[in-house]
Structures are given as C-alpha cells and as structure tokens.
Amino acid sequence: MRADDNEVAASSKCCPNQLLPENLYHEQLPNVGTLIGESGRKLCRPSTIARKFPIIRWLPRYRSAYLVQDFIAGFTVGLTTIPQAIAYGVVAGLEPQYGLYSAFMGCFTYIVFGSCKDVTIATTAIMALMVNQYATISPDYAVLVCFLAGSIILVLGLLNMGVLVRFISIPVITGFTMAAATTIGSAQINNLVGLKGPSNDLLPSWKHFFTHLPSIRVWDALLGVVTLIFLLLMKQLTKIKWGNRLVWKYLSLSRNAFAVIFGTFLAYILSRDGNQPFRVTGNITAGVPPFRLPPFSTTVDGEYVSFADMISTVGASLASIPMIAILEIVAISKAFSKGKIVDASQEMIALGMCNIMGSFVLSMPVTGSFTRTAVNNASGVRTPLGGAVTGTLVLLALAFLTQTFYYIPKTTLAALIIAAMISLVELERISDMWRSKKRDLFPFVVTIVTCLFWSLEYGIVCGIIANLVYILYSSARPQVHITLEKINGHEVALVDVKQKLDYASAEYLKEKVVAYLNQQNCKVHLAVIKGQEINSIDYTVAMNIISLYGDLKALDCEMICWNWNIGSAGVVCRLKTEMRSIFKFNYELEELIASHFDTSNTASTVTIETAQGQVNAA
C-alpha cells in the first residue's frame, strides 16, 4: 500500500466523520521536464539503438557454421520467390518483371532492421490484388503507393504504435485472409484453363469462366490441372514417415521450382515456328531496375497527372494497404517467434524501410510472405542474412534468366497461385470458433462477406467495426451485481462493480442502482458501492456518482463508496469537495455499517433533542 493510502486509511479510521486531508485527492500530473529528459536518455542508450538496428545484436555473434545453413535456406526461398514474384506481378496487373523488382530490396533491407530471422519480405498475393485497381492505370501508381505506405508504416513504428494491431482480432484476420485467398484463387481460374480473365473480382471471374466454357484451351487446361494436382501432392511429402525425412522435406519445398521448370521446358520444346500450345508469360524486361526517386507525378495516355491527382486516385488504399501489410508481418513474426516476444513496432519500422527502399527500384508494396517465411523456417535459417542469398538470386535471375522466363506458361503460374491460396483457406478455424465461442463468428462472417462482395479495403474495416461493437457493448454495460444483505441488523444494498467504469457505463450504473432501490419500496437506507475493481474513472462517471448520491438522498437512502482507488475517489472529490465524506477506506464491512448507523443515530438524537428544546423554549 502507498503512503497516501496508509494516511487515508489512518485518517478514515481515526476520524470517519471528518473530511480527509486536502492534499490526498490532488491530481498527480506527470513532470513534463522529467519525462522529456528520461525519453532523451532512453534514445541515447546503446540498448535502444540496438533495438532499432537488430543487426547490431546478432552480427557480432555470427558463427561460420551458420553460413551454410543461411545459404541453403536463402537459396531454397529464392527458388520459391522467383516464380511467385512473376505470378504476383501478373496478379497486380503489371508486367511480370515488376514482381521481381519487388522481391529483392526487401530481403536486403530486412537484414538491418528486421527482428525475426525467419521473415521473408516480398510482394504477396493480397498486396498484389489490392494494388491492381490503380496499377493497371500506370505502374507509377504502384511504386508511389509503395513509398507512401512505407513512410506511413515507418512513422507508426517510430511512434511505437504497434499496439494498434491488438484491436484487430483473429476472427477478423481469418475472415480477411480467407476472403482474399478465395478472390485471388478465383481470379486465376480463367488463366488455369487458358482463358483471359476480364476481372480480378470474385463473381465476374466465375461468370466469365462458366459463360466461356467452349473457349477453354485444352492444352492449357490439361497442364494447369496436372500442375495444380502435382503441387498439392508434393506438399504432402513432408508427412511421409519412411525414408530420409530431410529429403522429403526439401523435395516438398522445391515443388514450385519443379513445376515452373517442367512447364517452361514443355512450352519450349513444343513451340514450333512461332506456334505455341500454351499461353506464355512473354517478354520480361531484362536487367536490374535503375535506382531513382519514386514517381511523384506521371503521364497517362499522354496526359500529365500531378501528385495530388495520383493521391486522389489511390484514395482509401493509403490507409488499407499499410494496415494489411502491418497485419501480415506482425502475424507472421508471431507465428515464427518460437517463444520470443515480438516487437511489433520494430517490425513496422523494418517493413516501412523495406517499402521505402523498394520504391527506389520500382517495387510495388511488399510485406511478410507466409509461404516463403515457412520455407525459410523449414530450411533451417539461422539469421536474417539468409535474405541476402534470396535477394542475390532474384537479381541474378533479372540479369541473366529473363529470356527463359518468356516460356513460363500462364497456366503454370495460375496453378502456383491457386495452390498457395488453398493453404490460406483454413476451414478448421471456423469449427474452432464454433466450439470455443460462437459469438466470434459474427465479425468473421461480416469480414468475409464484405471482403468477397464489396472490397478488401472496406471489408476489413467493417470487420473491425463489428468486433468493436462487442467491446463497446461490454464497456457500456459493465457487470454490476446488487445484493440485499442484513448486516448488524440493518438492510444494506451491496453494489459490486466487476469492471472498470468509463463514460459509456456511467449512466448504466446509476440506472441499475436506482431501479433496484425503487423495487425495495424504500426499505433500504444504505447503499455501499464496492470499489476494489474500479481502477480509474473519468469526468462523466464522477458526475453520475454525484447525481446518484442525490437520487438516493431523495429515496431516503445514504450512499458509501467503500475501498475505492484513491485516484478514482479524487476525481469525484475534486469535482465536489462535499463528496469526500462518502469515501471510506480500510474498514471491514461490518465495522463500516456499525460506524455509519451509530453516527446516524447519534445525529438523529441530537436533531430531535435540539428540536424538542426549541419547542420547550417557545
């Protein structure tokens, strides 16, 4: 117990009917100068600098034995990254090389700023889909959003706003992920069978598929379906119990590379005199992209578009893309942290820097990739240095292998994307929510329905709002238990508030107590409000406590606030000093009741005797 509490307790026991000392209820304001000085000292501490640049902590402890493991992991991730990057460039509505442009700078930047050794930064299917609507206008839009999203994420990270991700629940994240995976997979169903899809939206994609069944290209459909089955079967190799399990694991991890190599080889050998049985990726611009400032203006169809016009076109995506990117990287970091505490703010700083630096090499928005992070982890990576191998492999592919990429069948890339999306549709999560708490299905359903049939950006906002409804409802209707007990021969209403009070719940407490006492037909003359769990209150609650005191007076009922937190009592007492007498501390309940009624009886006797004396004198 604090010294102030001891003083209050002693004062209330010694002189329960007197006002408590003036200084006990003073509001304790922080010393701004001290806070600024302490913050400045924290910024200059080596530990703070090491937290902002995690490479300072792990690089001095790096061992030569780690090098081989990091190389193997980085190389394996690179084999997965290259075909996926090309595929996601197509999903974004950009030329395929933009997917590769987005796949290397994040790998290098995360080495310096990242705090989780397994995380791989690159473009993802969800990011590609969210950027599609304006990237199709001009690639400059995607690059500018990459820079602006990175700047927003970096600022939020520097302000330690990682706590914001706690307001987005798992049902909302699950609904968003499943809706995005369904939308992305559906958008590729046309490419899988050789059709040119008109849209990346759910319903138009399936409508086009069913209305153009006679136009399906047989060779594309055959290769696409076989590739998809191959990928799904290869994923199950890790479950084989016999033989060398390490061999099965690496075969499974290499499934994307095998699928692309086979499809490319088949398309190459079957091409004759310019005739191609498959729809292929086509020309990919060779060479490493130039390092330059992101475009703050552009030209579309010969017309100049200013920075303000570009921002106007992007609109709400400037809020939704950073939010989704943060969600993905924090969720992935937590999934692979293995018992370590994830610093969400530091991951935001790392992601912000990855996007900012990526925008200088024509990257679209990037975030953590669950698939490639899982590959990285399964490959036994020891430090973030494995990202350097992945980034280097992508650069080598851009410099020397772009002519080979020409023959990658689009149906193969579609199969890669669909296989990756199938793994994100976790139907078991729905049954888990049903078993644990059915109410959580509401924000899940709101999120998935609005994401599927409206848009991803507004869908997750609707899900968050639906989830916050529960929090607001709980806040507005706290658990208030009122019981009628007979203590020392007196009927007493005990009001037990089971959670924190704030402005939303202030009126509810007052209504509950007044309604209960009205039901007792004025038989109760004392209400005791327990305050052990009321840690803090605001002005609105204080006003309602004062109002409740007056209402109970009108019902010929006294009110005592028992064992409240000094800070909470102070809010009421600073508002109205006469209220100090109702706060009692450190009493046992029986002692409190006895003291109150003894005092009341004494006061009543004095009043009667005074009145009788006045009558006799008259």
N, C-alpha and C positions, 0 to 999 in steps of 0.2 A: 504493500500500500504506500502511496506517495505521502510526503509530509503534509500536503494540503488536505488529503483525505483524512489523515490522522487528526489534524486540527479540527476539521469539520466534525468528525466523529466525537471528539472530546467535547467540542462546544455544544453539539446537539444533545449529548448525554447530560452534561452539567446544567445546561440551561435550555431545555427543549422548547420553551415558550418565548425565547428571545430571538431576535434577529441574529443571524450569523455574521461574523466579521465581514466588513465591506470588501476587502481585497480578495476574498476567496472566490468570488464569482467573476472577477475581471477576465476578459477575453485575452488569452495568451497569443499574441501576434508574433510571428517569426521576426527575427532580426535580419533585415534585408542585407545589411552590410556583411554580417557573418555568413549568410547563405552565399552571397557573391564571392566572398573570399574563399570559402570552402570549395565552391564549384571550380574556381580558378586553380586552386591547389590540386584538385582531382584531375583536371585536364592535363596538368603538367607531370603527373605521376607516370613513371615507366609502365606500371600495370595498365593504366588507361590507354596509353599509346599501343601497348601490346595487344589489347582487346580490339582496337580499331584496325590493327595490322597483324592478324594472327600468324602471318608468315614469320614474324619475329620470334614467336614461341616455338614453332615446330622445326624451322630450318636448322637452328644450331644443334638440335638433337637428331638430325637426319643421319641415318646409317647407310653404308654402302649396300647392305643386304636388302634395303628397301627398294633399291633402284630397279632390280629385275622385276619385282612384283608390280611396281608402279608402271613399268614399261609394258608388261603383259596386259595389265588392266587397261591402260590408256590405248593400246593398240586394239584390243577387243572392242572397247567402246567406240573407237574410230570406225571400225568396220560396221558397227550398227548405226553410227551417226551419219555417215555419208549417204547411204540410200534413204534414210528417214529425212534428212535435211532436204534432199532433192524433192522428195514426195511432199513435204510440208511447204516448200516454196510454191509448188503447184496448187496446193490447197489454199494458199494465201492469194492466189490469182496473179502471182508474179512469175517471171522467168525462173527456171529451176536453179540457176546459179545464185539467186538471192538466198535460197535456203542454205547453200554452202557458205555464202558471205556471213550468214548469221550463226555459223556453227563453230567458228574458231576463236574469235576475240574474247568471248565469254569464258572459254576454257583457260586462257592465259590470265585474264584479269582476276578470276576467282582464286587463283593460286595465292595472290597477295592479300585479298580481302576476305576470302571465304573461311568459315569456321568448321565446316563439316567435310571430312576427307572424301566422302562418297559422292557428294552432289556434283552433277554434271550440268553445266549451263548451256542451253541451246534453244532454238525455236521448238515449240511444241505444237501439236495439232490444234489445241484450244487457242493458243496465241495466233496461229495462222488463220483460223476461222474468224477470229474477232477482228483481224486486220484486213480481211478480204474485202469488205464492203467499200473501203476507200483506197486500198492498194491497187484495185483494178482501174481506178482513175489514173493514178500515176505512182510508180514506185517511190517517188519522193515523199508521198504521204506516209508510207510505212516507215521510212528512215527517220522522218521528223518525229513521228509518234514514239519511235524507239528512244530518241534523245529526250523528248519531253517526259515520257513515262519514267525513264531512268532518273531524270532530275527530281521528279516528284517523289519517287521511292527513296532516293538518296536523302532528301531533306527530311522525310518522315523518319528515316533511320537515324539520322543525326539528332533528331528531336526525341529519340527513344520512344517512338510511337508504336513499337512492336506489340504493345499491349492491345492495340485495336483489333488484332486478329482474334482475340479471345471472344469478341462479340459475334463471331460467325461460327455457328455450331456445326457439329459433324453431320447432322441430317441435311443442313443446307448445302454443305460442301459435297456430300454424297449425291444429292439431287442435281446439283450443277454439273458435277463430273459425269454422271450417267447421261444427263441430257446432252451435254457437249459431245460425249462419245457416240451417242445414238445419231446425233445430227451429222457429225463428221463421217461416221461409217456409212450413213445413208447417202451422203453426197458422193461417195466413191462407188456406189453400187452400179452406176452407169459406166464408169471407167472400167469396172471389173469385167463387163461383158462387151466392151468395145464401143459403147455409145458415148456421145459427147453430152455431158450433163449441162442443163441450162441454168442451174442454180445450186447453191450450197445449202439451201434450206431443206427441211425435212419433207414436207408434203410435196413441193414441186419436184424434188428428186424422185420420189416414188411414183408420182403421177407420170413423169416423163418415162420412167422405166416400164411401167405397165402399158402405156399407150404406144410404145415403140418396140414391143417385143419382136415383131417381124424383122426389125432392122439390126438385131443383135448379130455381131460378128462372131462366127463360130470359133475361129482360132483364138481370138482374144478371150472369149468366154471360157474355152477349154483350158488355156494357160492360166487364166486368173483363178478359176475354181481349183485347179490342181495345186497352184501355188499356195492358195489360202489353206487348203487341207494340209499341205506339206508343213506350213508354218505352225499350224495348230498341233499337229502331231509331234513336230520337233520340240515344241515347248514342253511336252510331256516326258521327254527323255530323262529329265532330272529325277523322275520318280522310279526309274529302273533300279532295282535292288542288286542285281548281279553284275559281275564285271567291275571294271575300274570306274567308279562313280565320277572321278575327276574328268575322265574322257567324255562321259555322257554330258556332264555339265557344260564343257566347252563346246561340244557339238551343238547343244541347245542354244548357247549364247551366240553362236555363229550362224544361226538359221537365216537371218536377214541377208547376210553377205552371200550365203549359198544360193538363196532364192534370186537375188539380183544377178549374180554371176551366171547362173543357169539361164535365166530369162534373156540376159544380154547376149550370151553365146548363141542361144537358139535363134534370136532375132537376126543376129549377124550372119549365121550360116544359111538361113532360109531366104535372105534378101537376094534377089536376082534382078539385075537390070533396072534397079530403082523400084522394083515391086517388093512390097513389104507385107507379110501376112498379119503383122501386128501394128497397132498404133504405138509409135515410139515417142520417147521424150523429145527428140530432135536436137538441134544445135544448142550447146551450152557455151556461153562466152568463156573463153579460156583466160587464165591469168588471175593474179591476186588483185582485188579491188584497190583503187587509189585511197590513200589516207587523206581525208579532207573534211572540212566542216560539214555538218548535216545541212540539208537544204532548208532555208527559211523562207523560200519562195520557189515557185515552179512555173512551168508553162504547160498548159493542157490544150491540145488541139490548136496550137498557135496563139493562145490567149494567156496573158500574164496573170498569175494567181498570187496574191500577196499573202504574207504570213497570217494576217487576220482572217482572210478568206479560208485558208487551209485549216485554221483552228475551228472556224465555224463549221466546216465540213466534217471534221473529226467529231466535234460535239462531245457527247457523254462518254465516248470511248476514252477520253483523257482521264476519266475517273475510274471506269470499269477495268481497263487494261492494267493499270498499276495494282488495283485491288486483287485481280485474279492472279497476276504474276506473284504478288506477295504471298497469297494463299498457297499457291503451288509450292513455292520454295520453302516456306515455313513448314508445311505439312510433310514435304519430302525430308527435310532436315530432321524433323522429329521422328519420322519413321525409321531413319537410319542412324540415330544418335547413339543407340545402344547404351542407355543408362546415363548419358551425359546431358547436362542442361543445355538446351538450345537457346542462344541469344538471338531472339527474333529481330531485334533492332540491328544487330551486326549483319545478319543475313540480308536485311533490307539494304544496308549500306553496300554490301558486296553486289547484290543484284542491281542496285542503282548504278554503280560504277561499270558493271558489265554492259548495261544498256547504253550508257553514255559513251563508253569507248567503242562499243559496237556500232553506234550511229556514225562514227567517223570512217567506217569501212562498209557502208551501205547495208547495215544489218536491219532486219525488222525486229520488233520486240521479242525478247527472249526471257526465259525463266528456267527454273529447275525442271529437268525431264525425269519423270518417274522411271520410265523404261530404261534409259541409259544410266541412271543412278543405280538401279537394281543390277544392271550388268556390271557396273563399276564395283559395286559391293561384292557381287558373286565372284568377280575375278580376283579378289584379294588385294585391292588397292590399299596402300599404307598411308599415303599423304595426298594432299591436293596436287602434287607435282605430276600425278598421272594425267591431269588435264593438259599438260604441255605436250605430251605424246599425241593425245587426241587432236589438239589444235594443229600440230605439225602435220599430222596425217591428212587433215582436211585441206591444208594449204598445198600439200604435195598433189592431192587429187585435183585441186583447182589449176595447178600449174601444168600437170602432165597427163591427166586422165580424162579431160573433158571430151575428147573425141570418142572415147569409149562409151561415155555416158549417153551419146547420141542414140545408141541402140537399146537403151533400157526400155522395155515395154511399159506402157502406161498401166496396163492391167496388172503387172507385177507390183508396181508402186501402190496401186489401189489395194491389192491383197495385203501388202505390208501395213498399210494404214488401218484396214478393217481388222486385221489380226491384233494390232495394238489396241484398237478401240474395244474389241471384245473383252480384253482383260480388264478394262476400266469399268465395265458394267457388272458391278458386284451385287448380284441379286440377293446374296446371303445377308447383306446389310439390312435389307427390308425386313426379312424374317427376324433379324436381331432386334430391330426397333419394335417390331410387333410383340416380341416376347418380353422385352425389357420395359418399354413404356410406349403404349400405343399413341399417346398424345403427340410424340415426336414425329409421327407420320404426317401430321398436318403441315409443318414447314417444309418437310421433304416433298410432299405432293405439290404444294404451292410452287416450290422452286422448279421442280422437274417439268410441270405443266407449262408454266410461263416461259421457261427457257426453250422448250420444244416448239411452242406455238406462238410465241411473241419474239423475244430475242434473249441472247445470253446475258447481255448487259443488264436489262431490266429484270430479267428472271431472278438473278441472284439478289438484286435489291428487294424484290418482292419477298423472297425467302427470308432475308434478314429482317424485314419489317414483320413478317408473320411470326418469326421467332421472338422478336422483341415484344410482341403483344403479350406473350406469357410472362415476360419479366415485368412489364408494366402492370399487368393484372395482379401479379403476386405482390408488387410494391403497393398497389392501391388498396389491396385487401389483405393486410397482414394477419397473422394468426393471433387472435385476441380471445383468450379463454376467461370467462367471468363465472365465478362460483360464489355461492352464498354460504358462509360458514359462521358458526356460532363460537365466538372466542371470548372467554371470560364472561359469559352470559350476554354478550352483545352480538346482534346480527351485523355481519360485516361483508360487503361485496369485495371480493378479491379479484382484481383485474390483472391478468398475467399477459403481457405483450411479449410474443415469442420472436420478434424480429425487429430490425431497425425501423425507426419511423422517419418518414420524409414527407415532403409537401403533398405527395399523392395520397398518402394514407392518413393524413391528419384528420380530415373530416370523418373518415370511416370509424376511427377510434371514438371520436366524440359521439357519433350516432349510435354506435354499439352500446356504449355505457349508458347513455340517456335512455335508450329504448329498454334496456334491461331493468333499470331502476323504476321506470314507469310501470313495468309489468309487476313490480313488487308492491304497488299501491302504497308507496311512501312508508313502508315498514323498515327500510334500511336507512340508517342515519350516518353511515360512514362507508366511503369507498376508498380502498387502498390500491393504488396503481403501482405494481412492481416494476422496477426499472433496471434490473440486473442486465438485461439484454439490450437495453436502449443505449447504444454507444454514442450516438450523436443525433441531434435534431436541427431543424432549420427554423427560420422566422415564422413560416406558415404553421408548423407544428406548435411552436410556442404560443402563437395567437389562439390556436384551437384549445390548448391546455388551459389558458386563461379563460376562454369562453366556456369551456367545460366546467371549470370551477364555479363560474357564475350560474350556469344552468343547474348544477347540483345544489347550490345555495337556495335556488328557487324551489327545489324539491325537498328542502329541509334536510339536506344531506351534506356532510362535510367531505372533503377530499384530502388525502395524504399521498404524496409521491415518495415511495419507500425505496431507499438504496439506489437512487439514480446516479448515473455518472455525473461527476462534478461539472464537466464541460456541458452536458445536456441541461443540467439544472441551471447553469449560468446563463444560458440563452433566455430562459423564461424570466429569471430574476433580474437580468439587465433590462429586460423589456418592462417589467413592473416589479419594483422592489418589494411591494407588499406580499408578493407570492413566495418570498423566502421562507415564511413560516410553515409552508405546506411540505417542504422537503425535509425528510428525516433520514438519518444515516446511522448505520451500525447498531440499530435496535434489533432485538429479537421481536418477532411479530406479536407474541403475547404481551411483552413489555410495552410495545408501541401502543397496542389497543388499550391496555390498562392505563397508561400515562395519558392518552388522549381523553378517555372518558372521565378520569379523575379530574383532569383540568377543566373539562367541560362542565362537570357537576359543580366544581368549586365556583366557576364563573357564573353558573346559573344561580347558585345560592347567594352569591354577592349581589347579583342583579335583583333577586327577589327581596333581599333584606333592605337594599337601597330604596326600592320602590315602596316597601312597607313603611320605612322611616319617613319617606316624603308624605305618605298618606296620613300618618300619625301627626306629623308636624302641621299639616293642613287642618 
